[in-house]
Amino acid sequence: MRSSIPLALAGATFLVSSLPALAYEISPKKYGDVLKEELHLCSPTRTEEYIQYGTEKLPRVFPGVEVFTITEDWRSQDLESTKFPLSKPVILKNPITGTTIGVFDRNYNKSFRVASFFGRNTIRVRQETVANKSFGRRVTTGSESIQSFGIKNGDGYLVVNGCDGVFRVNKEIADALANYDMVDGKAFVLLSNDGSTGLRINEIGPETVKAWKVVYSDWQPSSDGRKKKSLHVAPPRVSSSNDLPGESQL
């Protein structure tokens, strides 16, 4: 089954739903917003001026996984979270970044909302604080940048540091997610936001755990992983007194 959605599928953000629970919920509203999500990550410490990315490609066919083709600018259409599948594998075809497979998850209580996208090569996590208003309304009051992500594995647990809630997947992370064993019927990841004093657990839905086994099965460095490199541009040549008149410097 194929569906077309706007160039909105770019991570996870929160939208206001109708009463009785007016709350910002997850939807893939910003997945593919390259300028904001990729080039400006951790801008105070970024050193690259030009970055070359390779387009994502699926290493094999994933039978039965629904395909969503991004065809429009994400700002041109409102995509409600109830219209997009959560906790199940989906294939996203982006005209710029390529094709990937992943699963969207969300968790919330009266104090916060956590929205996550577990992609084949990139994990994105967003956290919003929530305030309870009159008539059962809940609205977000702020956004907290997630800096560290952790997942238990056979040796204990693995922690990866990222920028602005974006984390690159490697073999160790893929294996930990694909082989995750729930504890007493529950699953958790560790998150640390900017300014926090440590890692806190965030519950993950059991259906999302099942989707991990599809998304990260047979992950291999030879065919997977985000391809990225910095392009070092030589500074312009300064003319000297030895240059002949009329010569152009390349």
N, C-alpha and C positions, 0 to 999 in steps of 0.2 A: 504494500500500500504506500502511495506517495502523496505527500502534502506539500504545498508551497506556502512559505511564510516569509515575512519581510526580513531584511538584513538585520534583524533585531536579535537574532539568536546569539547573543554574545555574552554570556555569563549568567548572572542571575541578579535580578533586581526585584523590587517590591512594588505592587500596585494596590490601590484602594479597592476593596470589594464593597458590596452593598450591605446594608443593615441585615441582621443585628450585629454583625462583627465587622465594622469598617476597619480593616487592617491591611497593611502593605504586605502582600503575599509574593512569593517567588513567581517570576516568569522569565523566560530567556530573552529579556528585553534588550540586553546589551551585549549579547554574544556576537563578536565580530566588529565591535567598535574599536577599530585598530588604533586610532590616534590616542584614545584615552586609556585603553587597557594594555597596550603593548609599548608604544614609544615613550610614554611618560611615566612608566613604572619607576618608583623610587627616584624621581628626578633630582633630588638634592645630591645623590651619590652616583648618578649615572655618568659614565665616562665616554660611552660611545656616541659619536655624532651620526654615523650612518650604520644601520643594522640590516643585514640581509637574512631573510627567512626563507626556508624551503617550504613549499606547499605540502600539506598533510595528505597522505594516501593510506587507504586501508590495505593491510597486508594480505587480506583474503576476503572472501564473501561471507557475510553473516546472514544466513537464511532466517526469514521470518522477522527481521528487525525493520521497523518502519523507517522510511526515508523522508526527511524534510529538506526541501530545496529552498534556499534563501534567494529570493528574487527581487526584493525591494529594500529601499532604505528603511532602517529600523524606525526612523522618526515619522514615517508616513502612515503607520497603522498601529493600532492598540491591540496587543495580544494578551488577553486575560489568562491567568494561570490555569483556570478551569478548562481551557481549551487545549492545553498542552500536556502531554503525558509526563507524569512524575513517577519516579521509582521504577522505570522500565527502560531498557536500552533503546536508544534512538540513533539514527545515522544523520549527521548534519552535513549538507553539501553547501559550502560557502564559495561564492564565485572568486574570492580573493585568496582565502587561506587554505582552500582545499576541502577534503572530505575527512571527517572523523566520526568516531562512535563514542557515545558517552551516556551518562544517566544524570538527571536532575533530581535533587533531594531537597526537602525543606523540613525544618524543625522549629517549633516556636512554643513559647509559654507566655505568661502575662507580662514578662519583662523584656523579652528579646525575640528576634527572628533570625534564624540562620539559614541562608540559601546556599546551596553548593551545586557545582557541576563537576562530575568526575569524568573527564575526557580521557581518551586513549593516551594522549601525550601531555595534557595540561589539566590541572585541578584548580578550580576557582571557588573561593568561599567569600561570602559577604555576610556581615552581621549588622543588624539594626536594633537599636534600643526602642522600646515601645512604652507608650503611656496610655493608661485607661481613662477614657473620657465618659461623659454622661451618655445615657441611653445605650450602654453596651458598646460604644465605639472605642476602637483602639487605633492609634495613629503612631507612626514612627517619629521619634524625636532626635535621632542622630544616627550616624554611621560610624562604625569602628573598624579600623584597618586590621585585618588578620595578618600576622607576620610569621607564625609557625603552625605547621600541621603535623600531627603525629598519628601513627597507626601501629597497632600491636602486630608482632610477627613471631616466628618460632624462637627467636633469640631474646625476646623482651618486647621492646617497641622502638619504632623508627621515627625520628623527627626530621623534618625538612624545613628549612627557612626559605621564605619567599618574599615577594614585594607586593604590597597592596592586595593581598589575598590570592595571588597567583603563584602556583607551584608546579615545577616541571616534574614529570613522571620519569623514573628510571626503572631498571629491572627489579630492584629491591622493593620499591613501592608497588609496582604492578603485581609482583608475586604476593606481597602482604595483602593486597586487596582481593586478588583472585582466590586466595586460600583462606580468607578470613573465617574464623570459627566464632559463632556467637556465644555469649556467656549467659546462661539462664534465659535464652530466647531473646537477648538484646545485643545490639551492636553499638559501638562508640568509636569516635575519633577524638583526638586531642587538638584543641585550638588555643592559640595565644594571640590576643589582640594587642595593638600598640599601647604601651603603658601598663599592661597587666603584670602581675608578679609571677606568673607561671602558667602552665598548661592546664586547661579545664576540659572536662569531657563533654561531648555533644553527642546526643543519641542519633543514630542513623536507622532508618526504617528497614525491616527485614527484607522487603522486596527490593530495596536498593542493594542490599548485600548480594542477593541472587543476581542482580544485574551486573555487579562487579565481576562475577565469574564469567560473564559473556564479554564484557568490555575489555578485560585484561587477560583473557585466556591467550596462551601462546605468545605473550609479549616478548619480543626479542630486540636487542640493541641494533642488530644488523638491518632490521626492517622498520623499527619504530623509533620513537624519540623525536623531540622537536629539533629541527635543523636550524641553527642560528649561528651567525658569525658577524663580527664587527668589520666594517670596511674602513680601512685607514686611507684617507685621501691625502696625497702629498701637498704640502703648502705651496702656494704660487712662487715661482722663481722671481727673485729680485734682480732687476737689470743692473749690470755693472759697467764700468768704464771700458771693459774689453769687448762689449757687444758692438757689432757693426751697425751703423745707422740703417734703419729700415727693416732690420731683422725682427721677426715675431718670435716670441718665446712660448714654447709649448709646454 
